Amino acid sequence: MRIEDTKENRDAVLAALSKVQDPELRKDLVSLNMVRELEIKDSTISVKLVLTTPACPLRGKIEADARRAIMAALPGVEKVEIKMDSSVPNDGRTRGLLDLPVRNAVAIASGKGGVGKTTVAVNVAVALAQTGAVVGLLDADIYGPNVPTMMGVHQLPPPQEKKLIPAETYGVKMMSIGFLVKPGQPLIWRGPMLHSAIRQFLSDVAWGELDYLIIDLPPGTGDAQLSLAQSIPLSGGVIVTLPQQVSLEDATRGLYMFRELNVPILGVVENMSYLELPDGTRMDVFGSGGGEAMAKSNDVPFIGSIPMDPNVRIGGDSGVPIVVSNPESAPARALKLIAADIAAKLSVAAIQGRDGITIDVIG
């Protein structure tokens, strides 16, 4: 049966899609302007759905719900073709230091060192890039720059037009002080020098247009964190902790730092949550459930937990992140879910801000 490509039939398809909601944004696909390029030909209806992030964790559900709605929209529909695309919304913050827009800037922080903050930052950046997003990774850990080692790149491309060109691997553009100093050279800098370096990493680097800029902060709550917050408005911050009490106490300080700087807190990630033994049992090396309890007590989201695995360390040392070297491992799956959760939260905040709804800043 042939279906005519008429305004009436198009309106019927759009009416059906207006009843399909994005589960994260809690609005329908039509009002979110996600429906593009509607075409009716013979008994086939084709439509393009543009999501707010390529890392959308519920894209399968959205596609299935849309397909069912279109099939029921008109009699005679035999085939539905849905093309999924994405366009990451801007969080609406002005970032004057950057020549081209960064739609979302996310800081990954911890209260103390040794909790795997850089591991989380690196793998989240790569996981987002694997979905098709345009991602930058800024190593703001001036005193302990580990991003070049973990990404397996040790030098920058030649500068162009008085701009530093970021290194690029696994689809991620990255910048680190580690590219600019000799290996092992200590940086004994006071606050003004550190502030200047961070500003230069933003203003003197040809980042280009980015969907996400992931920023690996140094541990603690000092000058670097303050300089960064003053230099670039942040879309949100993520706290990385271990389950153990000492780590939780320090992580809470990092959470309070974000509150003091008026940075929206996206949530808490618990790293090294447990070690799975050969017999299938789990060993709680650093305790159990501390990250989730901390998030609950501070009324912030708990994003997820990452199990221990020697391959995470091996990947970091060899410059091949676990989401690349062993993408089906438990830590890689957890990190990809964390990246998708962060992207979804950023989309929700950006859409709410665009529609005039206040974005809650905890604190």
Summary of the structure (lengths in Angstrom):
residues: 363
radius of gyration: 22.2
end to end distance: 59.5
largest distance: 75.9
contacts: 1261
relative contact order: 0.15
helix: 36%
strand: 21%
